[in-house]
């Protein structure tokens, strides 16, 4: 018997294309879509991760296409869309996961670095969307474009200026495109996580495991825990499904409340403050290090 979610979600038998679909957030998104009966095509540069998720999808009997490639390359991206045309003859969902950054003050960065960040975080979204739109239109069923961005698109991010600007551009692109495509029932939305440990997140943090300080997580995240890849993939599945059929141009924030807090931290002895408590500063002066 088909349940309420399956009936309203309407994902069974639909087709999704996911850029950056192997490892980390991409793997969780692809797995959750496939578990809901979606036929999934994915592209990722990580050959080992692609092989791993392909084994998992095959073992689950999921219809899929998995390609080792670079979604930032327009030709490779177009080739995958062509594979989807040949394999299933329809496209219902596009999920843009590809992204990445490095820590550096803007004043010390170069035009070559800016170009790399824009190519990684913005340009492929434009290319993928331009390829998806005519396919969704010709199907006459509408569709859903979901961009995975970041909380840094919505707040100042020192030492990540170009990255945050690129992600903010994706969010604004989504809002504008949502209005343009609304008459075609093609929805465009974003998902903006914060602290959800993935291999890429650990690279950005200099190799230190995200959440290695439980007290720090409790202070910084109102819900008191790190996110999981499934916290983010659940939002993507919702936006891909019919459950969100009247939602477009929005950003969901699966972040445990960090965007809502916006600089307010829950200190153990002092409660919520938007500055470091004097006692913590005194302890840091005494120890010469991090008191948290």
N, C-alpha and C positions, 0 to 999 in steps of 0.2 A: 504494500500500500504506500502510495506517495504521500509524504508528509507535507505539512504546511509550508516549511521553508522551501522544499523542492518545488512545490507548485508556484509559489510567488517568486522564488528566485529565478526559475527558468533557465538554469545554466546547463542542464543536461543536453548534450549534443551540440553546444555552441563551440566556437573556435576562438582561441586567444593566442596572441603573439606576445612574447615577453622578451624584452632586451635585457641582457644581464641576468639570464634566468637560471644560472647554475651557481650554487654556493651562497651562503649567507641569506639575505632577504629574498633574492631571486629564487633560490631553491624552495624556500617555504611557500612563496607565492605560487610557483608552478605546481608544487605538490598539493596545495589546498585547492587550486583550481581543478586539477585532475581528479582529486577525490570527490569533487562535485559534478563529475561527468563531462568536464570541459576537455576538448581536444586541444592540445597545447603545442605550439611551436616556440622554440627558444634559441637564442644565440648568446654565446659567452666566449670570452678569450681563454678561459681557464680550461685547458683540455682535460685535466684529471677530473675537475668538477663536472664537466659535461658528461664524461664517461660514467661518473658515479650516479648522476641523476637519471641518465638514460637507463642504467641497470634497474634503478628503483621504479621508474615508470613502466619498463617492460615487465618487471615482476608483478606489478599491480594490474597489468593488462590495459594500461592507459594508451590511447591513441596519441601519438606524439611525433614531432620532428625536432631533433636536437642537432644544432650546428655549432662547430667550433669556428668562431669568427669574431670580427670586431664590429660592433654595432655603430661605431663612429665612422666607419667607411660606408658612404652612401651606396656603393655598388654591392657590397656584401649584404647590406640591409635590404636592398631591392631584390637581391637573389633569394633571400629568405621569404619575402612576401610572395615572390613567384612560386616558391615551393608550396606555400600555403594555398595559393590559387590552384595548383595542380593536384594537391592532395585532397582538399576539401571544398574548394570552390566558394568559400565564404569567409568573412572575418567579422567577428562580433565584438571582440575586446582587444585593445592594445594596452600593454602595461610597460612603461618605460622605467626601468630600474637602474640602468647604467649611470654611474656617477663616481666621483672621487675627488680627492684634494690632497694638499700637503700644507703644513704649517709654515708660514713665512710672513713677515711684515710687508705690507704693500710697497713701502719705499725701497725695499731691497729686492723687489721682484722685477721681472723683465717682460717685454712684449711676447717673447716666445712662451714664457710660462702662462701669461694671460690667455694666449691662443689655445694652449693645451687645456686649460681649465674650462674655457668656453666650449671647446669641442667636446670635452668629456661630459659636461653638465647641461649644455643647452642645445648645441647644434643638432645632435642626434635626435633630440625630442622633436625638433622641427622637421627633420627628414622623415622620421617614422610616422609622424602625424600626417604629413603630406601624402605618404603612401597608403595610410589607413583610410583616410577620408573617402576617396572615390570608391573603395571597396565596400565600405559600410553603406554608402549612398546607393550603390547599385543593388545591394541586397534588399533595400527597402524596409529593413527591420530596425533601423537605428543602430546604435552601438555605444560602447563605453571606452573612452580613453582615460587611463589612470596614470598619473605621473608620480613617482616616488621622489619627494623633495627632501626637505629637512627643516627642523625648527630654525636653523640659521638663515632661512629665507625670510624670517619674520622678526628678527632681532639683530642687533649689532653683533658681529662676530670678529673681534680683533684677531689679526694674523690669518684670517680667512676671507679677506675682503672681496676678491674676485669670485671665489667659490660661492659666497653668500649672495653676491650680486647675480650670478648666473642662476642660482636656484630661485631667487626672487623673480627673475625674468621668466622662468618656467611657470611660476604661480600666476603671474600677470598674463602670460600667454594663454594659460588654461582658462582664466576668467574671460578673456576676450574671445577666444575660440569657442568657448561654451555658448556665448551669445550668438555668434555667427552660425553655429551648427544646430542650435536648438530647433529650428523648423524641420530639420531632418531627423529629429529624435536621437541625435548623436550627443552624448553627454561627455563633458570633459571635467575631470576633477583631479585633486592632488591628495596625497597622503604624506604628512610631514612628521616623521618620528624624531625622537631625540636619542636617548641612551638605550640602544639595543645592541648588545655585543655581537659583532661579526668580525671576521678576520680583517676586513678593511678598517673598521673602527679602531682595532688594536694597533694597526700600522700608524694611523693618525696620532694615536696617543703615545707613540714612541715605543711600542711593544709592551707597555704596561697593561695588564688585563683590565678592561673596563669594569669597574665595580670592585676593584681589589681592596677598597676601603669601604666596608659595609656602613660605617658611620657616615662617611661622605655621601653615600647614596641616600641614606635616610635624611640627611640634611638637604640635599639638592633636589630630590624627587618627592613631591608631596605624597605620592602613594607608597613611598618607602621601599621601592624595589626597581630594579632595572627592567626594561622591556625585553621581550623575547621576539625572535623573528615571526612567531605565530601571532603576536599582538598586532604586528604590522600587516601580515598577510590576511588576517581576518578582515581588516578594513578594506583591503584591496578586493577581496571576494565580495564584500557587501557592495562596493561601488561597481563591480562588474555585473552584479545580479539585478534582477527586476525589483528587489527590495528598495533600491535607490533610484527607481525609474523617474522620480520627480525631483531629482537633485542634480544640479549642474553648476559648474563654476565655483565650487567650494573646496576647502581644504579640511581634511580630517586630521586631528592631532592625537595619534596614539602615543602619548609621551608621559603618562603617569601624572600629568598636571604641571609639567615644567613650563609650558608656554603660558598657561593661566597664571602661574606664580610670577613669571617675568622678573626675576631678581630677588624675590622674597625666599628666604631660606629658613628651614625649621631647625633651629639650634636646640640641642638637648636641654640646656638649662634655661634658655631665654625665650623659647618659642619662636614664632615668625618675626624676623627682622629683615630689613633690606640693607643691612650693613653688618660687618663682622663684629660680634660682641667684644667689649673691652677685655673680658676675661680670656678670650681666645687670643687676642692680640698680645696680652701680657704673657700668656703661656708660650707663644711663639718667640717673644723676645727672650724668655728664659731659656728655652730649649734650643733656639737658633734654627728651628725647623718648623715642620707642619704639625700643628697641634691636633688636627682632626684625624 
